[in-house]
């Protein structure tokens, strides 16, 4: 029941306290259309909020209702900001924060707090009426805010305080984090081994040692909860070793839960974020199962209830980072020796500097002597005492410079090689993440799967391992979900009931090869064809002309999935295309081999390092660019007579095949840039032969004209900045020996740019003569905000199509061509982040500008927007109409 409050009851009788800033009254909204829209939308939102709050009083733990209320009050806040009703905006922001804290279980909804929320809604109702009619409501927003804050403070004081387990000492915290993560990984691997080999006493001893060490580490930093759990873990392992109890599947599951709980508690200790782990219940369950002497006395498996939230499967897309690298002392000694050599060379260069100074003085003296000789009163006999000294000084300095240059070359080379070697890590670093995942996924699907790891000792660059993780996870999930059969199916086929998945790694020439293979059903080519036709990727007659390898490669297409039932593992159409994208980004290739009824193999071939690149340097419009050498097929000098028109495109014949040509300056949009006009003019050559680079990306070949070919060399790839993250045709940058910044071109993007130029001359001309308004898809659930943004865009000369939520926006995107998408983030059905992600899953929308306009202003939210694929992120609280239009004009 909403408490009825008269306006005078909401007035403040005393000055504001607790540092709350007083909010003044507001006049009526001047714009009649906005005023009516705001009244309608606000009244509807308040009705939903009142009904939801009444329901929440009897169902205080209904998370969906809490989230719906938070979303409604967030929209009300945004609506009020858009029309300038500051008083409603401030109260709504406070209500939103309270509901967020309730959702995060930081506070509980008490009857007193519920009453205050009711009063807040009533106050908002009066303030909305004030903004619509212009008649004073008598409501003091400051007093409402104070009352809400007091209610929250009372709830917080009444809640039991939990002791913080955060490790205060920074050095101890970091050391404990590294050691505990290492020990937990070893315990998990050991427990997986123990399930298969329960009588392996050597493995049991290792597990006992690791558990004992983790217990001691936790005691030393004062983590009693972790110490208690690991002690009980150690007790159970001791009982298994002495054969007092048996390791049953139920006990094994609980031990895994114990490890998960310890992992969460460790995370709490190093981050300070509450883990919500019920340590007491876990310990009680471990004691209960650990004291059962035989299988018969163990409680029934169906009666087992997890004592902590079941951990989610490893999330694809979360950045995987290797924070620490173990270094052998001999490697540190070698680096120290190189550092000493650098010191010696530095001293030698200092001596050379002194020699240069001495030679300068000698040169000054020589000039003075020369002037004296020119004097008519000079009695010099023509002997020059400085010539020999200067000649010796120059020779000595030249030898010293050559010696120091040689030393520096050797030291820099050895130092760089040693550092690159230190970055090399065994593939087992990332391979060890998957045995537990395979165990849990196979149990969920009622399958028996054994993961066999081979070649874990093969080393690769640290960053390569970080980038590889998501791809391997997708392929292993795909093998479990699609590839392997159930035990019953396998037995009918004469196979072992236990399916096998191999995760192999090995080095081949200068490439790292990683394979994920299974002995399951293999790829169903017929089903792949049916899916391709159903999704409109190819027609039946086109598929008939394809080779089996080409058909198999279709499963790497965006959104492709042969599974009809969507699971958390696969079938969502976002699996293997992610693998292909990641592999291409790592400058690698992917191969698929499949035998029906026998299994399937995915083979990734990747470069050994991502820090350096063998590149071809070329010049366009006076600017030097770099191209990865592995994509360069050849370079040619062609005359104009060799160029002909094929399918309305300039082409040449190479290896008896026509190859489309393009001007690299046009692709990079440098041809008409006034900044390079002088350079272009001064560097023109009279030769009839023009240099062409032929690139090969996959099975596609294309060529483009350049001004000059310079050299091939190894370049160091600089870390990619956020500014370059979505620059078309550019994959990164390097710094040349001259100090110039050189862009590294992206062959995959160049291929797409060339393919976009296949439009005929007639179509190009017709587009030039037909001027149309750019069409913007505006996705916004707030009616007042939507109206204002529509007015702004239409006034700037854009055509605007409206969608009231992300799902409608996504569906409307397919109905026509749009020049850009402007979207809110927090919306029902599909939020702005998810909408952006879904749009970017389609290659045809790779270059479609997406602008997110939202009130979410944290760095984490901005990063989510960038990761999802947005081109711009504008905060509504700092909303500037000119900035939105400027951003839109720059992107469209």
TAHUJO-V135293 format. One record per pair of residues at least 4 apart in sequence whose ideal C-beta (glycine too) atoms are under 6 Angstrom apart, sorted by sequence separation. I is the first residue (numbers start at 1). GAP is how many residues later the second one is. D is the distance in Angstrom with one decimal. If there is no record, write none. Layout:
BEGIN
i: (I | I)
gap: (GAP | GAP)
d: (D | D)
END
This chain:
BEGIN
i: (5 | 16 | 34 | 38 | 55 | 56 | 88 | 109 | 129 | 172 | 176 | 193 | 247 | 267 | 286 | 299 | 306 | 327 | 386 | 408 | 411 | 425 | 427 | 428 | 434 | 438 | 460 | 464 | 468 | 477 | 478 | 479 | 480 | 485 | 538 | 546 | 567 | 638 | 676 | 720 | 736 | 759 | 766 | 782 | 804 | 808 | 827 | 830 | 882 | 888 | 5 | 29 | 80 | 101 | 102 | 109 | 167 | 218 | 239 | 247 | 292 | 327 | 373 | 442 | 460 | 485 | 490 | 507 | 508 | 532 | 538 | 546 | 555 | 566 | 570 | 583 | 619 | 646 | 653 | 654 | 662 | 665 | 666 | 696 | 759 | 780 | 793 | 803 | 830 | 856 | 865 | 16 | 29 | 101 | 167 | 239 | 292 | 372 | 491 | 532 | 566 | 594 | 665 | 735 | 736 | 780 | 794 | 803 | 825 | 839 | 102 | 130 | 240 | 268 | 373 | 442 | 490 | 506 | 533 | 583 | 617 | 618 | 643 | 651 | 652 | 695 | 793 | 825 | 80 | 81 | 218 | 219 | 563 | 593 | 733 | 734 | 824 | 865 | 56 | 80 | 194 | 218 | 505 | 617 | 643 | 651 | 694 | 803 | 823 | 55 | 127 | 193 | 265 | 487 | 561 | 592 | 642 | 733 | 790 | 126 | 264 | 438 | 504 | 615 | 616 | 649 | 650 | 692 | 778 | 862 | 77 | 127 | 215 | 265 | 561 | 591 | 646 | 720 | 732 | 823 | 52 | 126 | 190 | 264 | 438 | 503 | 616 | 692 | 693 | 730 | 731 | 852 | 529 | 559 | 590 | 615 | 638 | 836 | 77 | 215 | 484 | 502 | 613 | 614 | 690 | 691 | 717 | 718 | 731 | 872 | 76 | 77 | 123 | 190 | 214 | 215 | 261 | 435 | 588 | 589 | 616 | 718 | 729 | 52 | 190 | 501 | 588 | 717 | 729 | 776 | 588 | 691 | 716 | 852 | 857 | 73 | 211 | 500 | 558 | 715 | 366 | 556 | 586 | 587 | 729 | 832 | 850 | 871 | 123 | 261 | 499 | 555 | 556 | 583 | 728 | 729 | 806 | 850 | 851 | 852 | 853 | 855 | 73 | 74 | 211 | 212 | 285 | 431 | 479 | 532 | 776 | 778 | 805 | 807 | 849 | 855 | 49 | 73 | 187 | 211 | 528 | 781 | 805 | 807 | 48 | 120 | 186 | 556 | 774 | 775 | 776 | 777 | 778 | 779 | 781 | 805 | 806 | 95 | 233 | 282 | 431 | 806 | 810 | 70 | 281 | 525 | 528 | 773 | 809 | 45 | 183 | 825 | 120 | 362 | 428 | 810 | 70 | 91 | 208 | 229 | 278 | 427 | 523 | 806 | 820 | 821 | 822 | 823 | 825 | 840 | 69 | 70 | 207 | 426 | 779 | 824 | 45 | 116 | 183 | 254 | 277 | 426 | 427 | 449 | 531 | 825 | 833 | 837 | 116 | 836 | 91 | 229 | 426 | 836 | 359 | 484 | 836 | 116 | 254 | 424 | 430 | 449 | 483 | 485 | 527 | 833 | 66 | 88 | 226 | 429 | 484 | 485 | 66 | 204 | 425 | 447 | 483 | 41 | 113 | 179 | 251 | 423 | 430 | 88 | 112 | 226 | 423 | 430 | 441 | 447 | 448 | 479 | 87 | 225 | 425 | 552 | 664 | 475 | 777 | 113 | 355 | 434 | 552 | 659 | 660 | 661 | 662 | 663 | 664 | 849 | 775 | 620 | 621 | 659 | 775 | 776 | 777 | 778 | 779 | 780 | 38 | 110 | 176 | 620 | 774 | 85 | 223 | 781 | 261 | 458 | 2 | 107 | 250 | 352 | 450 | 452 | 458 | 34 | 60 | 172 | 198 | 246 | 448 | 455 | 458 | 621 | 639 | 91 | 248 | 448 | 449 | 450 | 451 | 452 | 453 | 454 | 455 | 639 | 697 | 90 | 94 | 232 | 239 | 250 | 260 | 455 | 697 | 700 | 460 | 637 | 695 | 702 | 91 | 29 | 87 | 94 | 167 | 225 | 232 | 236 | 250 | 622 | 637 | 638 | 697 | 349 | 621 | 348 | 636 | 57 | 195 | 622 | 165 | 635 | 26 | 345 | 621 | 634 | 26 | 633 | 345 | 345 | 633 | 23 | 53 | 631 | 23 | 342 | 341 | 50 | 188 | 523 | 49 | 187 | 431 | 522 | 820 | 338 | 522 | 819 | 522 | 635 | 522 | 338 | 522 | 338 | 522 | 523 | 427 | 522 | 46 | 184 | 520 | 519 | 518 | 518 | 335 | 334 | 517 | 42 | 180 | 515 | 516 | 620 | 667 | 620 | 481 | 515 | 618 | 619 | 481 | 619 | 626 | 792 | 796 | 514 | 618 | 477 | 478 | 513 | 662 | 39 | 177 | 477 | 617 | 511 | 512 | 617 | 327 | 662 | 512 | 616 | 35 | 173 | 478 | 510 | 614 | 615 | 474 | 29 | 167 | 612 | 613 | 165 | 165 | 474 | 612 | 613 | 26 | 474 | 28 | 166 | 471 | 471 | 3 | 648 | 10 | 5 | 3 | 2 | 626 | 631 | 5 | 483 | 23 | 624 | 625 | 626 | 627 | 774 | 7 | 23 | 467 | 22 | 625 | 20 | 314 | 20 | 16 | 20 | 11 | 475 | 12 | 10 | 11 | 7 | 8 | 12 | 7 | 12 | 7 | 322 | 322 | 178 | 320 | 464 | 463 | 461 | 320 | 461 | 316 | 316 | 584 | 192 | 188 | 559 | 558 | 558 | 83 | 82 | 79 | 82 | 78 | 79 | 82 | 75 | 78 | 41 | 37 | 38 | 37 | 34 | 37 | 74 | 78)
gap: (4 | 4 | 4 | 4 | 4 | 4 | 4 | 4 | 4 | 4 | 4 | 4 | 4 | 4 | 4 | 4 | 4 | 4 | 4 | 4 | 4 | 4 | 4 | 4 | 4 | 4 | 4 | 4 | 4 | 4 | 4 | 4 | 4 | 4 | 4 | 4 | 4 | 4 | 4 | 4 | 4 | 4 | 4 | 4 | 4 | 4 | 4 | 4 | 4 | 4 | 5 | 5 | 5 | 5 | 5 | 5 | 5 | 5 | 5 | 5 | 5 | 5 | 5 | 5 | 5 | 5 | 5 | 5 | 5 | 5 | 5 | 5 | 5 | 5 | 5 | 5 | 5 | 5 | 5 | 5 | 5 | 5 | 5 | 5 | 5 | 5 | 5 | 5 | 5 | 5 | 5 | 6 | 6 | 6 | 6 | 6 | 6 | 6 | 6 | 6 | 6 | 6 | 6 | 6 | 6 | 6 | 6 | 6 | 6 | 6 | 7 | 7 | 7 | 7 | 7 | 7 | 7 | 7 | 7 | 7 | 7 | 7 | 7 | 7 | 7 | 7 | 7 | 7 | 8 | 8 | 8 | 8 | 8 | 8 | 8 | 8 | 8 | 8 | 9 | 9 | 9 | 9 | 9 | 9 | 9 | 9 | 9 | 9 | 9 | 10 | 10 | 10 | 10 | 10 | 10 | 10 | 10 | 10 | 10 | 11 | 11 | 11 | 11 | 11 | 11 | 11 | 11 | 11 | 11 | 11 | 12 | 12 | 12 | 12 | 12 | 12 | 12 | 12 | 12 | 12 | 13 | 13 | 13 | 13 | 13 | 13 | 13 | 13 | 13 | 13 | 13 | 13 | 14 | 14 | 14 | 14 | 14 | 14 | 15 | 15 | 15 | 15 | 15 | 15 | 15 | 15 | 15 | 15 | 15 | 15 | 16 | 16 | 16 | 16 | 16 | 16 | 16 | 16 | 16 | 16 | 16 | 16 | 16 | 17 | 17 | 17 | 17 | 17 | 17 | 17 | 18 | 18 | 18 | 18 | 18 | 19 | 19 | 19 | 19 | 19 | 20 | 20 | 20 | 20 | 20 | 20 | 20 | 20 | 21 | 21 | 21 | 21 | 21 | 21 | 21 | 21 | 21 | 21 | 21 | 21 | 21 | 21 | 22 | 22 | 22 | 22 | 22 | 22 | 22 | 22 | 22 | 22 | 22 | 22 | 22 | 22 | 23 | 23 | 23 | 23 | 23 | 23 | 23 | 23 | 24 | 24 | 24 | 24 | 24 | 24 | 24 | 24 | 24 | 24 | 24 | 24 | 24 | 25 | 25 | 25 | 25 | 25 | 25 | 26 | 26 | 26 | 26 | 26 | 26 | 27 | 27 | 27 | 28 | 28 | 28 | 28 | 29 | 29 | 29 | 29 | 29 | 29 | 29 | 29 | 29 | 29 | 29 | 29 | 29 | 29 | 30 | 30 | 30 | 30 | 30 | 30 | 31 | 31 | 31 | 31 | 31 | 31 | 31 | 31 | 31 | 31 | 31 | 31 | 32 | 32 | 33 | 33 | 33 | 33 | 34 | 34 | 34 | 35 | 35 | 35 | 35 | 35 | 35 | 35 | 35 | 35 | 36 | 36 | 36 | 36 | 36 | 36 | 37 | 37 | 37 | 37 | 37 | 38 | 38 | 38 | 38 | 38 | 38 | 39 | 39 | 39 | 39 | 39 | 39 | 39 | 39 | 39 | 40 | 40 | 40 | 40 | 40 | 41 | 41 | 42 | 42 | 42 | 42 | 42 | 42 | 42 | 42 | 42 | 42 | 42 | 43 | 44 | 44 | 44 | 44 | 44 | 44 | 44 | 44 | 44 | 45 | 45 | 45 | 45 | 45 | 46 | 46 | 46 | 47 | 47 | 48 | 48 | 48 | 48 | 48 | 48 | 48 | 49 | 49 | 49 | 49 | 49 | 49 | 49 | 49 | 49 | 49 | 50 | 50 | 50 | 50 | 50 | 50 | 50 | 50 | 50 | 50 | 50 | 50 | 51 | 51 | 51 | 51 | 51 | 51 | 51 | 51 | 51 | 52 | 52 | 52 | 52 | 53 | 54 | 54 | 54 | 54 | 54 | 54 | 54 | 54 | 54 | 54 | 54 | 54 | 55 | 55 | 56 | 56 | 57 | 57 | 57 | 58 | 58 | 59 | 59 | 59 | 60 | 61 | 61 | 62 | 63 | 63 | 64 | 64 | 64 | 67 | 69 | 70 | 71 | 71 | 71 | 72 | 72 | 72 | 72 | 72 | 73 | 73 | 73 | 74 | 74 | 75 | 76 | 76 | 77 | 77 | 77 | 78 | 78 | 79 | 79 | 79 | 80 | 81 | 82 | 83 | 84 | 84 | 86 | 86 | 86 | 86 | 86 | 86 | 87 | 88 | 88 | 88 | 88 | 89 | 89 | 89 | 89 | 89 | 90 | 91 | 92 | 92 | 92 | 92 | 93 | 93 | 93 | 93 | 94 | 94 | 94 | 95 | 95 | 96 | 96 | 97 | 97 | 97 | 98 | 100 | 100 | 101 | 102 | 102 | 102 | 102 | 103 | 104 | 104 | 104 | 104 | 105 | 105 | 106 | 106 | 108 | 111 | 112 | 112 | 113 | 114 | 115 | 116 | 116 | 116 | 117 | 117 | 118 | 118 | 118 | 118 | 118 | 118 | 119 | 119 | 119 | 120 | 120 | 122 | 123 | 125 | 126 | 126 | 127 | 127 | 128 | 129 | 129 | 130 | 130 | 130 | 131 | 131 | 132 | 140 | 144 | 146 | 146 | 146 | 147 | 148 | 149 | 149 | 154 | 157 | 164 | 243 | 248 | 282 | 283 | 285 | 701 | 702 | 703 | 703 | 704 | 705 | 706 | 707 | 707 | 742 | 746 | 746 | 747 | 750 | 750 | 752 | 777)
d: (4.8 | 4.8 | 5.9 | 5.7 | 5.9 | 6.0 | 5.9 | 5.8 | 5.8 | 5.9 | 5.7 | 5.9 | 5.8 | 5.8 | 5.5 | 5.1 | 5.5 | 5.3 | 5.5 | 5.8 | 5.8 | 4.7 | 5.5 | 5.6 | 5.9 | 6.0 | 4.6 | 6.0 | 5.9 | 6.0 | 5.4 | 4.2 | 5.7 | 3.7 | 4.4 | 4.1 | 5.4 | 4.6 | 5.6 | 5.5 | 4.8 | 4.7 | 5.9 | 6.0 | 5.7 | 5.9 | 5.5 | 5.1 | 5.9 | 5.8 | 5.9 | 5.8 | 4.2 | 4.3 | 5.9 | 5.9 | 5.7 | 4.2 | 4.3 | 5.9 | 4.2 | 5.9 | 5.3 | 4.6 | 5.9 | 4.8 | 4.0 | 5.9 | 5.1 | 4.4 | 5.2 | 5.2 | 5.6 | 4.5 | 5.3 | 4.6 | 5.5 | 3.9 | 5.9 | 4.9 | 5.8 | 4.6 | 5.2 | 5.0 | 5.6 | 5.5 | 4.4 | 4.2 | 5.3 | 4.0 | 4.3 | 5.3 | 4.2 | 4.8 | 4.1 | 4.7 | 4.7 | 5.6 | 5.6 | 4.9 | 5.7 | 4.3 | 4.6 | 6.0 | 5.2 | 4.2 | 5.7 | 3.6 | 5.8 | 4.9 | 5.5 | 4.1 | 5.5 | 4.1 | 5.1 | 3.9 | 5.4 | 5.5 | 5.9 | 4.9 | 5.8 | 5.8 | 5.5 | 4.6 | 5.7 | 5.9 | 5.0 | 3.6 | 4.0 | 4.8 | 3.9 | 4.9 | 3.6 | 4.5 | 5.7 | 5.2 | 5.6 | 4.5 | 5.5 | 4.1 | 5.9 | 4.4 | 5.0 | 5.7 | 5.9 | 5.6 | 4.5 | 5.1 | 4.5 | 5.9 | 5.7 | 5.3 | 5.5 | 3.7 | 5.2 | 5.9 | 5.6 | 5.6 | 5.0 | 3.8 | 4.0 | 5.6 | 4.4 | 3.9 | 4.7 | 4.9 | 4.4 | 4.8 | 5.9 | 5.2 | 5.4 | 5.6 | 5.4 | 5.7 | 4.5 | 4.4 | 4.7 | 5.2 | 4.5 | 5.8 | 5.6 | 4.8 | 5.7 | 5.2 | 4.4 | 5.9 | 5.4 | 5.9 | 5.9 | 5.2 | 5.3 | 5.0 | 5.0 | 4.0 | 5.6 | 5.9 | 5.9 | 5.3 | 3.8 | 4.1 | 3.8 | 4.4 | 5.9 | 4.4 | 5.6 | 5.4 | 5.2 | 5.1 | 3.8 | 4.9 | 4.9 | 5.5 | 5.0 | 5.8 | 4.9 | 5.5 | 4.9 | 5.4 | 5.9 | 5.0 | 5.4 | 5.9 | 6.0 | 4.6 | 4.4 | 4.8 | 5.4 | 6.0 | 5.7 | 5.5 | 3.8 | 5.4 | 5.8 | 4.8 | 4.8 | 5.2 | 5.3 | 5.0 | 4.3 | 4.1 | 4.1 | 5.1 | 5.2 | 5.5 | 4.5 | 5.3 | 4.9 | 5.6 | 4.8 | 5.4 | 5.9 | 5.4 | 5.8 | 5.7 | 5.6 | 5.8 | 5.1 | 5.5 | 4.4 | 5.0 | 4.8 | 4.7 | 4.8 | 5.3 | 5.1 | 5.8 | 5.6 | 5.1 | 5.2 | 5.4 | 4.9 | 5.3 | 4.6 | 4.0 | 4.8 | 5.9 | 5.4 | 4.8 | 5.3 | 4.3 | 5.7 | 5.6 | 5.2 | 4.3 | 5.3 | 5.8 | 5.1 | 4.2 | 5.4 | 4.7 | 5.3 | 5.2 | 5.6 | 4.5 | 5.3 | 4.6 | 3.0 | 5.5 | 5.5 | 4.9 | 5.1 | 5.8 | 5.8 | 5.9 | 4.5 | 5.4 | 5.6 | 4.3 | 5.8 | 5.1 | 5.0 | 5.7 | 5.9 | 5.4 | 3.2 | 5.6 | 4.2 | 5.7 | 5.2 | 5.9 | 6.0 | 5.3 | 5.6 | 3.9 | 4.3 | 4.8 | 4.8 | 5.8 | 3.8 | 3.7 | 5.5 | 6.0 | 5.4 | 5.8 | 3.7 | 5.9 | 4.7 | 5.6 | 4.5 | 5.9 | 5.7 | 5.3 | 5.0 | 5.9 | 4.9 | 5.6 | 5.4 | 4.7 | 5.4 | 4.1 | 5.7 | 5.4 | 5.6 | 5.2 | 4.5 | 5.9 | 5.2 | 4.0 | 5.8 | 4.1 | 4.7 | 5.7 | 4.3 | 5.9 | 4.9 | 4.9 | 5.8 | 5.4 | 5.6 | 5.6 | 4.3 | 5.9 | 4.8 | 4.9 | 5.4 | 5.7 | 3.7 | 5.8 | 4.7 | 5.8 | 5.1 | 5.5 | 6.0 | 4.9 | 5.8 | 5.0 | 4.7 | 5.3 | 5.0 | 5.7 | 5.3 | 4.4 | 5.0 | 5.3 | 5.8 | 4.7 | 4.4 | 4.2 | 4.6 | 5.5 | 5.2 | 5.7 | 6.0 | 5.4 | 5.2 | 5.1 | 4.7 | 4.9 | 5.3 | 3.7 | 5.2 | 5.0 | 5.2 | 5.1 | 5.5 | 5.3 | 4.7 | 5.2 | 4.0 | 4.7 | 5.1 | 5.5 | 5.2 | 5.1 | 4.0 | 4.6 | 5.5 | 4.5 | 5.2 | 4.5 | 5.3 | 4.9 | 5.9 | 4.9 | 5.4 | 6.0 | 5.7 | 5.5 | 4.6 | 5.7 | 5.1 | 5.9 | 5.7 | 5.2 | 5.6 | 4.3 | 5.2 | 5.7 | 5.8 | 4.5 | 4.9 | 5.2 | 5.2 | 4.9 | 5.0 | 4.5 | 3.8 | 5.7 | 5.2 | 5.9 | 5.7 | 5.4 | 6.0 | 5.1 | 5.1 | 4.7 | 5.9 | 5.8 | 4.8 | 4.2 | 5.3 | 4.9 | 5.6 | 5.4 | 4.4 | 5.3 | 5.3 | 4.7 | 4.6 | 4.3 | 5.9 | 5.4 | 5.9 | 5.5 | 4.8 | 5.6 | 4.3 | 5.5 | 4.6 | 5.4 | 5.6 | 3.0 | 5.9 | 5.5 | 5.9 | 5.8 | 5.4 | 5.0 | 5.8 | 4.3 | 4.9 | 6.0 | 4.5 | 5.2 | 5.9 | 5.1 | 5.8 | 5.8 | 5.1 | 5.8 | 5.9 | 4.0 | 5.6 | 5.9 | 5.7 | 4.6 | 5.2 | 5.7 | 5.3 | 4.9 | 4.6 | 5.7 | 6.0 | 5.9 | 5.9 | 4.8 | 5.8 | 5.6 | 4.0 | 5.2 | 5.6 | 5.6 | 5.5 | 4.3 | 5.0 | 6.0 | 5.9 | 5.8 | 4.1 | 4.6 | 4.8 | 5.8 | 4.8 | 5.6 | 4.8 | 5.6 | 4.7 | 5.0 | 4.7 | 4.9 | 4.5 | 4.2 | 5.9 | 5.5 | 5.2 | 4.6 | 5.4 | 5.0 | 5.8 | 5.4 | 5.0 | 4.6 | 4.5 | 5.8 | 4.1 | 4.9 | 4.9 | 5.0 | 5.9 | 5.9 | 5.7 | 5.2 | 5.7 | 5.4 | 5.8 | 5.9 | 5.5 | 5.1 | 5.0 | 5.4 | 5.2 | 5.4 | 5.5 | 5.6 | 5.0 | 5.7 | 5.6 | 5.5 | 5.9 | 5.1 | 3.2 | 4.1 | 4.5 | 4.6 | 5.8 | 4.5 | 5.3 | 5.6 | 4.8 | 4.8 | 5.3 | 4.2 | 4.8 | 5.7 | 4.4 | 5.3 | 5.5 | 4.7 | 5.3 | 5.2 | 5.7 | 5.9 | 5.6 | 4.7 | 5.4 | 5.6 | 5.6 | 5.4 | 4.6 | 5.7 | 5.9 | 5.1 | 4.2 | 4.6 | 5.0 | 5.6 | 5.9 | 5.8 | 3.7 | 3.8 | 5.9 | 5.5 | 6.0 | 5.5 | 5.3 | 5.7 | 4.9 | 4.3 | 4.2 | 5.7 | 5.3 | 5.6 | 5.9 | 5.1 | 5.6 | 5.9 | 5.3 | 5.9 | 5.5 | 5.0 | 5.1 | 4.4 | 5.2 | 4.7 | 5.6 | 5.3 | 5.8 | 4.5 | 5.1 | 5.0 | 5.1 | 5.9 | 5.7 | 5.6 | 5.9)
END
